[in-house]
């Protein structure tokens, strides 16, 4: 049955996307927390990049080294995603563009607030795109991304899509609250464990919800039912035309 295989496929895609998506965040965290233990050669290499001026003797420069790491690792992220999934995600490219913009401002003006705002800006943009996709085209963004892995009714896709939009908007607001009300070190912890944990729990909950409503192959969903009704109607029309033609021939 499609039910079991689709759930496994959905779980695999969710896990792979989760690992690939948070690869840059993990490197950002490591670069920040272990900045004082890094080989001086790494700092020198980073200083060769535009707008980068980092001193290994300045603990406050940890955020700038971490910013360099997350920009470079996000570029690698897009390459890896292309190799694994045979395509580039538009949201990954948007994330990269926002990151380069805010990361460059962070490095150029030596102001960590830019990289902190980047997290919220990206989540709000993603929320708008996801919610807006429900009103553009026949499929929402989440359905387009996951429909090949799991089969659920249209209403379920709409609910899941809306919940993702609300979730990303909420993450953006929580991030700004933490950035302005807690220390930089606490914000880095939140970026790693808070956002990561919230997203992981939410993804698991969505996976369970979708699996609960997954449609087996032998139980057609609403779209399949409509197609079947149309096919039956066409077949009945064709049969009626054949019978009518046969009667006319016999009459002749």
NULO-373294 format. One record per residue (C-alpha): residue in one letter; x, y, z. Coordinates in nm, 3 decimals. Layout:
# NULO-373294
+--------+---------+---------+---------+
| residu |      xx |      yy |      zz |
+--------+---------+---------+---------+
|      a |       X |       Y |       Z |
...
+--------+---------+---------+---------+
This chain:
# NULO-373294
+--------+---------+---------+---------+
| residu |      xx |      yy |      zz |
+--------+---------+---------+---------+
|      x |   0.000 |   0.000 |   0.000 |
|      x |   0.112 |   0.358 |  -0.067 |
|      x |   0.035 |   0.454 |   0.291 |
|      x |   0.342 |   0.291 |   0.448 |
|      x |   0.586 |   0.373 |   0.171 |
|      x |   0.471 |   0.734 |   0.147 |
|      x |   0.518 |   0.787 |   0.520 |
|      x |   0.871 |   0.644 |   0.501 |
|      x |   0.951 |   0.862 |   0.197 |
|      x |   0.806 |   1.168 |   0.368 |
|      x |   1.012 |   1.098 |   0.680 |
|      x |   1.328 |   1.059 |   0.474 |
|      x |   1.275 |   1.388 |   0.289 |
|      x |   1.191 |   1.571 |   0.611 |
|      x |   1.506 |   1.437 |   0.781 |
|      x |   1.734 |   1.518 |   0.487 |
|      x |   1.594 |   1.868 |   0.447 |
|      x |   1.625 |   1.926 |   0.821 |
|      x |   1.993 |   1.822 |   0.827 |
|      x |   2.083 |   2.020 |   0.516 |
|      x |   1.888 |   2.330 |   0.621 |
|      x |   2.054 |   2.354 |   0.963 |
|      x |   2.406 |   2.268 |   0.854 |
|      x |   2.502 |   2.640 |   0.831 |
|      x |   2.344 |   2.713 |   1.171 |
|      x |   2.554 |   2.442 |   1.336 |
|      x |   2.872 |   2.585 |   1.187 |
|      x |   2.769 |   2.935 |   1.298 |
|      x |   2.731 |   2.807 |   1.655 |
|      x |   3.064 |   2.620 |   1.651 |
|      x |   3.248 |   2.916 |   1.501 |
|      x |   3.111 |   3.149 |   1.768 |
|      x |   3.156 |   2.926 |   2.071 |
|      x |   3.504 |   2.798 |   1.985 |
|      x |   3.640 |   3.120 |   1.834 |
|      x |   3.916 |   3.148 |   2.095 |
|      x |   4.041 |   2.797 |   2.022 |
|      x |   4.061 |   2.832 |   1.644 |
|      x |   4.397 |   2.811 |   1.463 |
|      x |   4.525 |   3.161 |   1.373 |
|      x |   4.552 |   3.048 |   1.010 |
|      x |   4.173 |   3.020 |   0.990 |
|      x |   4.133 |   3.379 |   1.107 |
|      x |   4.392 |   3.493 |   0.852 |
|      x |   4.203 |   3.313 |   0.574 |
|      x |   3.878 |   3.481 |   0.678 |
|      x |   4.049 |   3.821 |   0.674 |
|      x |   4.124 |   3.778 |   0.305 |
|      x |   3.754 |   3.818 |   0.229 |
|      x |   3.594 |   4.159 |   0.156 |
|      x |   3.479 |   4.363 |   0.462 |
|      x |   3.634 |   4.110 |   0.703 |
|      x |   3.865 |   4.239 |   0.976 |
|      x |   3.886 |   3.991 |   1.264 |
|      x |   4.136 |   3.968 |   1.547 |
|      x |   4.185 |   3.636 |   1.729 |
|      x |   4.257 |   3.833 |   2.046 |
|      x |   3.917 |   4.007 |   2.043 |
|      x |   3.635 |   3.787 |   2.186 |
|      x |   3.375 |   4.027 |   2.043 |
|      x |   3.493 |   3.933 |   1.693 |
|      x |   3.354 |   3.582 |   1.740 |
|      x |   3.019 |   3.691 |   1.595 |
|      x |   3.191 |   3.821 |   1.282 |
|      x |   3.383 |   3.499 |   1.225 |
|      x |   3.061 |   3.305 |   1.275 |
|      x |   2.895 |   3.533 |   1.019 |
|      x |   3.166 |   3.451 |   0.764 |
|      x |   3.114 |   3.080 |   0.834 |
|      x |   2.739 |   3.088 |   0.791 |
|      x |   2.765 |   3.275 |   0.459 |
|      x |   3.017 |   3.028 |   0.317 |
|      x |   2.833 |   2.723 |   0.453 |
|      x |   2.502 |   2.845 |   0.309 |
|      x |   2.666 |   2.858 |  -0.034 |
|      x |   2.781 |   2.497 |   0.024 |
|      x |   2.429 |   2.412 |   0.144 |
|      x |   2.283 |   2.510 |  -0.193 |
|      x |   2.542 |   2.301 |  -0.375 |
|      x |   2.474 |   1.996 |  -0.156 |
|      x |   2.098 |   2.036 |  -0.197 |
|      x |   2.143 |   2.047 |  -0.573 |
|      x |   2.345 |   1.724 |  -0.565 |
|      x |   2.107 |   1.538 |  -0.329 |
|      x |   1.767 |   1.653 |  -0.456 |
|      x |   1.868 |   1.739 |  -0.816 |
|      x |   1.729 |   2.091 |  -0.786 |
|      x |   1.777 |   2.423 |  -0.609 |
|      x |   1.517 |   2.541 |  -0.359 |
|      x |   1.398 |   2.895 |  -0.422 |
|      x |   1.379 |   2.962 |  -0.049 |
|      x |   1.742 |   2.851 |  -0.007 |
|      x |   1.843 |   3.101 |  -0.272 |
|      x |   1.632 |   3.373 |  -0.108 |
|      x |   1.790 |   3.285 |   0.227 |
|      x |   2.135 |   3.311 |   0.073 |
|      x |   2.055 |   3.652 |  -0.079 |
|      x |   1.920 |   3.786 |   0.254 |
|      x |   2.216 |   3.637 |   0.440 |
|      x |   2.473 |   3.791 |   0.206 |
|      x |   2.302 |   4.130 |   0.237 |
|      x |   2.269 |   4.132 |   0.616 |
|      x |   2.596 |   3.946 |   0.670 |
|      x |   2.783 |   4.201 |   0.461 |
|      x |   2.625 |   4.485 |   0.662 |
|      x |   2.727 |   4.306 |   0.983 |
|      x |   3.090 |   4.278 |   0.870 |
|      x |   3.113 |   4.621 |   0.709 |
|      x |   2.963 |   4.816 |   1.001 |
|      x |   3.081 |   4.581 |   1.276 |
|      x |   2.724 |   4.563 |   1.408 |
|      x |   2.584 |   4.220 |   1.511 |
|      x |   2.226 |   4.352 |   1.503 |
|      x |   2.218 |   4.304 |   1.126 |
|      x |   2.284 |   3.930 |   1.145 |
|      x |   2.031 |   3.903 |   1.429 |
|      x |   1.764 |   4.076 |   1.221 |
|      x |   1.842 |   3.847 |   0.928 |
|      x |   1.683 |   3.553 |   1.114 |
|      x |   1.354 |   3.739 |   1.162 |
|      x |   1.348 |   3.892 |   0.813 |
|      x |   1.396 |   3.551 |   0.653 |
|      x |   1.126 |   3.387 |   0.866 |
|      x |   0.879 |   3.667 |   0.793 |
|      x |   0.950 |   3.651 |   0.418 |
|      x |   0.904 |   3.275 |   0.426 |
|      x |   0.578 |   3.314 |   0.622 |
|      x |   0.440 |   3.560 |   0.366 |
|      x |   0.538 |   3.337 |   0.074 |
|      x |   0.385 |   3.027 |   0.233 |
|      x |   0.057 |   3.191 |   0.332 |
|      x |   0.036 |   3.380 |   0.001 |
|      x |   0.078 |   3.055 |  -0.193 |
|      x |  -0.267 |   2.946 |  -0.072 |
|      x |  -0.421 |   3.219 |  -0.284 |
|      x |  -0.203 |   3.175 |  -0.595 |
|      x |  -0.232 |   2.872 |  -0.818 |
|      x |  -0.400 |   2.540 |  -0.751 |
|      x |  -0.146 |   2.416 |  -0.495 |
|      x |   0.007 |   2.570 |  -0.185 |
|      x |   0.384 |   2.584 |  -0.145 |
|      x |   0.400 |   2.301 |   0.110 |
|      x |   0.188 |   2.080 |  -0.115 |
|      x |   0.419 |   2.148 |  -0.410 |
|      x |   0.720 |   2.059 |  -0.200 |
|      x |   0.583 |   1.742 |  -0.039 |
|      x |   0.304 |   1.606 |  -0.259 |
|      x |   0.542 |   1.371 |  -0.437 |
|      x |   0.620 |   1.200 |  -0.105 |
|      x |   0.279 |   1.170 |   0.060 |
|      x |  -0.084 |   1.177 |  -0.055 |
|      x |  -0.336 |   1.369 |   0.160 |
|      x |  -0.663 |   1.553 |   0.085 |
|      x |  -0.652 |   1.913 |  -0.035 |
|      x |  -0.794 |   2.048 |   0.291 |
|      x |  -0.511 |   1.889 |   0.490 |
|      x |  -0.248 |   2.052 |   0.267 |
|      x |  -0.411 |   2.391 |   0.325 |
|      x |  -0.411 |   2.344 |   0.702 |
|      x |  -0.048 |   2.231 |   0.704 |
|      x |   0.054 |   2.518 |   0.477 |
|      x |  -0.117 |   2.777 |   0.697 |
|      x |   0.034 |   2.631 |   1.013 |
|      x |   0.385 |   2.655 |   0.863 |
|      x |   0.325 |   3.018 |   0.774 |
|      x |   0.211 |   3.102 |   1.127 |
|      x |   0.504 |   2.908 |   1.273 |
|      x |   0.767 |   3.100 |   1.074 |
|      x |   0.606 |   3.433 |   1.163 |
|      x |   0.614 |   3.336 |   1.531 |
|      x |   0.982 |   3.233 |   1.513 |
|      x |   1.064 |   3.574 |   1.365 |
|      x |   0.901 |   3.759 |   1.656 |
|      x |   1.057 |   3.535 |   1.921 |
|      x |   1.400 |   3.586 |   1.765 |
|      x |   1.373 |   3.966 |   1.784 |
|      x |   1.256 |   3.945 |   2.144 |
|      x |   1.559 |   3.735 |   2.242 |
|      x |   1.799 |   3.954 |   2.041 |
|      x |   1.695 |   4.273 |   2.220 |
|      x |   1.635 |   4.139 |   2.569 |
|      x |   1.919 |   3.894 |   2.622 |
|      x |   2.295 |   3.880 |   2.574 |
|      x |   2.462 |   3.798 |   2.243 |
|      x |   2.577 |   3.465 |   2.385 |
|      x |   2.219 |   3.377 |   2.481 |
|      x |   2.095 |   3.476 |   2.136 |
|      x |   2.350 |   3.244 |   1.972 |
|      x |   2.228 |   2.961 |   2.199 |
|      x |   1.869 |   3.042 |   2.102 |
|      x |   1.958 |   3.047 |   1.731 |
|      x |   2.109 |   2.702 |   1.765 |
|      x |   1.891 |   2.523 |   2.020 |
|      x |   1.579 |   2.738 |   2.039 |
|      x |   1.502 |   2.777 |   1.668 |
|      x |   1.641 |   2.431 |   1.593 |
|      x |   1.438 |   2.268 |   1.868 |
|      x |   1.117 |   2.454 |   1.782 |
|      x |   1.153 |   2.363 |   1.416 |
|      x |   1.235 |   1.998 |   1.485 |
|      x |   0.937 |   1.951 |   1.718 |
|      x |   0.707 |   2.131 |   1.473 |
|      x |   0.830 |   1.920 |   1.181 |
|      x |   0.771 |   1.597 |   1.374 |
|      x |   0.420 |   1.712 |   1.468 |
|      x |   0.343 |   1.800 |   1.106 |
|      x |   0.482 |   1.466 |   0.989 |
|      x |   0.258 |   1.277 |   1.232 |
|      x |  -0.043 |   1.485 |   1.127 |
|      x |   0.021 |   1.422 |   0.757 |
|      x |   0.084 |   1.052 |   0.813 |
|      x |  -0.247 |   1.028 |   1.000 |
|      x |  -0.431 |   1.164 |   0.696 |
|      x |  -0.222 |   0.989 |   0.429 |
|      x |  -0.427 |   0.821 |   0.157 |
|      x |  -0.344 |   0.460 |   0.060 |
|      x |  -0.333 |   0.370 |  -0.310 |
|      x |  -0.654 |   0.172 |  -0.289 |
|      x |  -0.844 |   0.458 |  -0.125 |
|      x |  -0.872 |   0.745 |  -0.372 |
|      x |  -0.850 |   1.102 |  -0.245 |
|      x |  -1.090 |   1.380 |  -0.348 |
|      x |  -0.897 |   1.469 |  -0.665 |
|      x |  -0.877 |   1.105 |  -0.768 |
|      x |  -1.250 |   1.060 |  -0.705 |
|      x |  -1.334 |   1.357 |  -0.929 |
|      x |  -1.111 |   1.220 |  -1.205 |
|      x |  -1.274 |   0.878 |  -1.170 |
|      x |  -1.623 |   1.032 |  -1.195 |
|      x |  -1.522 |   1.223 |  -1.509 |
|      x |  -1.373 |   0.907 |  -1.662 |
|      x |  -1.691 |   0.709 |  -1.584 |
|      x |  -1.906 |   0.983 |  -1.737 |
|      x |  -1.696 |   0.985 |  -2.053 |
|      x |  -1.711 |   0.605 |  -2.072 |
|      x |  -2.090 |   0.609 |  -2.031 |
|      x |  -2.124 |   0.873 |  -2.304 |
|      x |  -1.908 |   0.667 |  -2.537 |
|      x |  -2.113 |   0.353 |  -2.463 |
|      x |  -2.439 |   0.540 |  -2.525 |
|      x |  -2.309 |   0.671 |  -2.857 |
|      x |  -2.206 |   0.319 |  -2.960 |
|      x |  -2.550 |   0.179 |  -2.873 |
|      x |  -2.726 |   0.462 |  -3.058 |
|      x |  -2.507 |   0.415 |  -3.364 |
|      x |  -2.576 |   0.040 |  -3.358 |
|      x |  -2.952 |   0.098 |  -3.346 |
|      x |  -2.937 |   0.345 |  -3.634 |
|      x |  -2.739 |   0.096 |  -3.844 |
|      x |  -2.993 |  -0.179 |  -3.770 |
|      x |  -3.278 |   0.056 |  -3.858 |
|      x |  -3.110 |   0.141 |  -4.187 |
+--------+---------+---------+---------+
